[in-house]
Amino acid sequence: MTAAPAFEAALRRRIDGKAKPLGALGRIEDLAAAVARTRGSLEPRMERCQLTIFAGDHGLAREGVSAYPQEVTRQMLLNFLRGNAAANVFARSVGAALRVVDAGVAGPPVSHALLLSRRLGAGTRNAAEEPAMTPETCGEALALGRALGADGDWDAVAFGEMGIANTSAAALLAHKVTGLPLDRLVGRGTGLDDPGLARKRAILARAAARTPPRLAAERALAEYAGFEMAMMAGAMLGAAAARRIVLVDGFIAGAAALAALGLDPSARGALVFAHRSAEAGHDAVLAALGATPLLDLGMRLGEGTGALLAWPLVRAAAAMLREMASFESAGVSGPA
């Protein structure tokens, strides 16, 4: 989404004309400009934010690539629904709404009044041996995600995830979309020890060898992603098309963003990269995206937690554009 030259000039005058030294608000000025362009307004409002957590299981987990058993996906899904997880706490603290989507958790469907079911199966297939999902299922995941990203009346949205083995899936997805060396993208995930990390690297190398070195975004999603990741990529595109700010979380969300932009590069302007994850591959993903995140807190939890913590910065940037006086309106002398 590209702003017209007249809009861009007016935006620059508005930011530079605020009663402050030129550039004194640093990256908040850049953030304000991104919000204005996405919303198509010199006085954008950022008042309503929603976090959507997509939960899904991975057949790849059967290879032992995680320190935690696959049952944890389901257990954490229930914890989100009870309101007790870090994402729930952070959402309440920053005034964001939260919803939880079952994209394909292993076992029977969970029945809960607060759960949004978009199940595509009881987890993906084992991507070390075969495609995680069919092309048709991947297309359905993207379409479901687009609809979820576009619904409601939110000014900004954030997307989180829960799925044991999804750092492995994210590493494979990023590797195939960018061509970056797999070793740069594989980390400890949920806390693997050194032997566990070595085993994870070997398993993912075997999985990567199934397909050509580079893949188009949609095929990479079908071969290696989880249902929750494909749905998240679609949601990013749906939200961007609806002119919403998309707060991109950490490593897994970053890999989903790579795939989303491979499908539609025009969505890039709506994406705000919230934080730098401590997960090993995130730096490489950010570099591939040409992104500098707002925060660097040493976090690597996922769930959209880092994205939520960036929401107050987005609100402040929009408020600066709307409410901060100019030199003229404040009666303050500008630079000599």
C-alpha positions in Angstrom: 0.0 0.0 0.0 1.7 3.1 -1.3 0.7 6.6 -0.3 0.0 9.2 -2.9 2.7 11.9 -3.2 0.4 14.7 -1.9 -0.5 12.6 1.1 3.1 11.8 1.8 4.1 15.5 1.6 1.3 16.5 3.9 2.3 13.7 6.4 5.9 14.9 6.4 4.8 18.5 7.0 2.6 17.4 9.9 5.3 15.4 11.6 8.0 17.9 11.1 5.8 20.8 12.1 5.1 19.4 15.6 6.5 21.6 18.4 9.8 19.7 18.8 13.2 19.6 17.2 13.3 17.9 13.8 13.3 14.1 14.3 13.3 14.4 18.1 10.8 11.6 18.6 13.0 9.1 16.7 11.3 5.9 15.7 8.0 7.0 17.1 7.9 9.4 14.1 8.5 6.5 11.7 5.8 4.5 13.5 3.3 7.4 13.3 4.0 7.7 9.5 3.4 3.9 9.0 0.1 4.1 11.0 -1.0 7.2 8.9 -0.2 5.5 5.6 -1.9 2.2 6.6 -5.1 4.0 7.8 -5.1 6.6 5.0 -5.4 9.4 7.5 -3.3 12.3 8.9 -5.2 11.9 12.1 -5.4 8.1 12.6 -7.1 6.7 15.7 -5.5 3.7 17.4 -8.0 2.7 20.1 -9.0 -0.9 19.5 -6.6 -3.8 19.3 -7.3 -7.6 19.2 -5.0 -10.5 19.7 -5.9 -13.7 18.0 -4.1 -16.9 19.1 -4.1 -19.7 16.6 -3.5 -23.2 18.1 -2.5 -26.2 16.0 -0.4 -29.4 16.3 2.4 -30.6 14.1 3.1 -34.2 13.0 6.7 -33.2 13.1 6.5 -33.3 17.0 6.6 -37.1 16.8 10.2 -36.8 15.8 11.1 -35.5 19.2 12.1 -31.9 18.1 10.6 -30.3 21.2 11.5 -30.5 24.9 7.7 -30.7 25.6 5.2 -33.4 24.7 2.5 -32.6 22.1 -0.2 -32.7 24.7 1.0 -29.3 25.9 -0.7 -27.6 22.9 -4.1 -28.8 24.1 -3.3 -27.9 27.7 -2.2 -24.4 26.8 -5.3 -24.0 24.6 -7.4 -24.6 27.7 -5.2 -22.3 29.7 -5.9 -19.5 27.2 -9.6 -20.1 27.5 -9.4 -19.9 31.3 -7.6 -16.6 31.0 -4.5 -17.6 32.9 -1.7 -17.5 30.3 0.9 -14.8 29.8 -1.0 -13.6 26.7 -4.2 -13.2 28.7 -2.4 -11.2 31.4 -0.6 -9.0 28.9 -3.8 -8.4 26.9 -5.7 -7.3 30.0 -2.8 -5.0 31.0 -2.7 -3.1 27.7 -6.5 -3.1 27.0 -6.5 -5.5 24.1 -9.2 -8.0 23.3 -8.2 -11.7 22.9 -9.8 -14.6 21.1 -8.5 -18.2 20.6 -8.8 -20.2 17.4 -8.5 -24.0 17.2 -6.8 -24.3 13.8 -6.1 -28.0 14.2 -5.2 -29.3 17.7 -4.5 -33.0 18.1 -7.2 -35.1 19.7 -11.0 -34.6 19.7 -12.4 -31.1 19.2 -12.4 -28.9 22.3 -15.9 -27.6 23.2 -15.8 -24.2 24.9 -18.0 -21.2 24.5 -15.0 -18.9 24.0 -13.3 -21.0 21.4 -13.5 -20.2 17.7 -13.2 -23.5 15.8 -11.6 -23.4 12.4 -10.2 -26.9 12.6 -8.6 -28.3 9.5 -7.7 -31.7 11.1 -6.2 -33.1 14.3 -2.8 -31.7 13.5 -0.7 -31.8 10.4 1.2 -34.7 9.0 4.9 -35.3 9.7 6.8 -32.9 7.6 10.0 -34.9 8.0 8.4 -37.6 5.8 5.7 -35.9 3.7 4.0 -32.6 3.1 2.4 -31.2 6.3 -0.8 -30.6 4.4 -2.3 -30.8 1.0 -2.2 -27.7 -1.3 -6.0 -27.6 -1.0 -5.9 -27.6 2.8 -3.2 -24.9 2.7 -5.4 -22.7 0.5 -8.3 -23.3 2.9 -6.1 -22.2 5.9 -5.1 -19.0 4.1 -8.7 -18.2 3.2 -9.9 -18.8 6.8 -7.1 -16.6 8.0 -7.9 -13.8 5.6 -11.5 -13.8 6.8 -10.4 -13.7 10.5 -7.9 -10.9 9.8 -10.6 -8.8 8.1 -13.5 -9.2 10.5 -14.5 -6.9 13.3 -13.7 -3.1 13.6 -10.2 -3.2 15.1 -7.7 -0.5 14.4 -4.8 -2.9 15.0 -4.5 -6.7 15.3 -1.9 -9.0 16.7 -1.5 -12.7 16.0 -0.1 -15.3 18.4 0.3 -19.1 18.1 0.5 -22.2 20.2 1.7 -25.5 18.8 4.4 -27.9 20.0 7.2 -28.2 17.3 6.2 -24.9 15.7 9.7 -23.4 16.0 10.9 -26.3 13.9 8.2 -25.7 11.3 9.0 -22.0 11.3 12.7 -22.7 10.7 11.9 -24.9 7.8 9.4 -22.4 6.4 11.8 -19.5 6.6 14.6 -21.6 5.1 12.6 -22.6 2.1 11.1 -19.1 1.5 14.4 -17.2 1.8 17.1 -19.7 1.1 18.9 -18.9 4.3 21.0 -21.7 5.7 18.9 -23.9 8.0 21.6 -23.8 10.8 21.0 -20.0 11.1 17.3 -20.6 11.8 17.3 -23.6 14.2 17.3 -22.8 17.9 16.4 -24.4 21.2 12.7 -23.7 21.0 11.1 -24.7 24.2 14.5 -25.2 25.8 16.3 -28.2 24.3 19.7 -29.2 25.7 22.7 -29.6 23.5 22.0 -33.2 22.5 18.4 -32.3 21.8 19.4 -29.4 19.7 21.8 -31.5 17.6 19.0 -34.1 17.1 16.6 -31.3 16.1 19.1 -30.0 13.5 19.5 -33.5 12.0 15.8 -34.1 11.8 15.1 -30.7 10.2 18.0 -31.2 7.7 16.3 -34.5 6.7 12.9 -32.8 6.4 14.4 -29.9 4.3 16.1 -32.5 1.9 12.6 -33.7 0.7 12.1 -30.6 -1.4 14.1 -28.2 -3.6 16.3 -25.5 -1.8 13.8 -22.7 -2.5 10.0 -22.9 -2.6 7.3 -20.4 -3.5 5.5 -19.2 -0.3 2.3 -21.2 -0.6 4.1 -24.4 -1.4 6.5 -23.8 1.5 3.5 -23.4 3.8 1.9 -26.6 2.6 5.1 -28.6 2.9 6.3 -27.5 6.3 3.9 -25.1 8.2 1.3 -25.9 10.8 -2.4 -25.1 10.3 -2.0 -22.3 12.8 0.9 -20.7 10.9 -0.8 -20.8 7.5 -3.9 -19.4 9.0 -1.8 -16.6 10.6 -0.2 -15.8 7.3 -3.7 -15.4 5.8 -4.9 -13.3 8.7 -2.0 -10.9 8.2 -3.0 -10.4 4.6 -6.7 -10.0 5.5 -5.9 -7.4 8.1 -3.5 -5.5 5.8 -6.2 -5.4 3.1 -8.6 -4.0 5.7 -6.0 -1.2 6.4 -5.3 -2.4 9.9 -2.0 -2.2 11.6 -0.6 -5.8 12.1 1.6 -6.2 15.1 4.0 -9.0 14.2 5.3 -11.0 17.2 8.4 -13.1 17.3 10.1 -15.9 15.3 7.1 -18.0 14.3 5.0 -14.9 13.4 8.0 -13.6 11.5 8.2 -16.8 9.5 4.4 -16.5 8.8 5.0 -12.8 7.7 7.7 -14.0 5.3 5.2 -16.3 3.7 2.4 -13.7 3.7 4.7 -11.2 1.9 5.7 -13.9 -0.6 2.0 -14.1 -1.5 1.3 -10.3 -1.4 4.3 -7.9 -1.0 1.9 -5.0 -0.9 1.0 -5.9 2.7 4.4 -4.9 4.0 3.4 -1.3 4.9 0.8 -2.5 7.4 3.2 -4.8 9.3 4.8 -3.4 12.5 7.5 -5.7 13.9 7.0 -5.6 17.6 10.1 -7.2 19.2 13.3 -9.1 18.7 12.8 -12.7 19.9 15.7 -14.5 21.7 15.0 -17.5 19.5 18.1 -18.1 17.5 16.6 -17.7 14.0 14.6 -14.5 14.5 17.5 -12.2 13.7 17.9 -13.8 10.4 14.2 -13.6 9.7 14.1 -9.9 10.6 17.1 -9.3 8.3 15.3 -11.0 5.5 12.3 -8.9 6.1 14.3 -5.7 6.3 12.7 -5.1 9.7 14.0 -3.4 12.8 11.7 -4.3 15.7 10.4 -1.8 18.3 11.4 -3.8 21.4 14.2 -6.1 22.5 13.3 -7.7 25.8 15.0 -11.1 25.5 11.5 -12.8 25.2 10.8 -16.0 23.3 7.5 -17.2 24.6 5.3 -16.6 21.5 1.5 -16.4 22.0 1.6 -12.8 20.7 3.1 -11.6 24.0 5.7 -9.4 22.4 3.2 -7.9 19.9 0.9 -6.9 22.8 3.7 -5.0 24.5 4.2 -2.9 21.4 0.5 -1.8 21.2 1.0 1.2 23.6 3.7 2.5 21.4 1.4 2.3 18.4 -1.3 4.1 20.3 1.1 6.8 21.4 2.4 7.4 17.9 -1.1 7.9 16.5 -2.0 10.2 19.4 1.1 12.3 18.7 -0.2 12.9 15.1 -3.7 13.8 16.3 -3.1 15.7 19.5 0.4 17.2 19.7 0.5 20.9 19.0 2.4 22.3 16.0 4.8 25.2 16.4 2.1 27.5 15.0 -0.8 26.3 17.2 1.3 26.3 20.3 2.8 29.7 19.7 6.3 28.3 20.0 9.1 29.6 17.8 10.5 27.2 15.3 14.2 26.7 14.5 16.0 29.9 13.5 
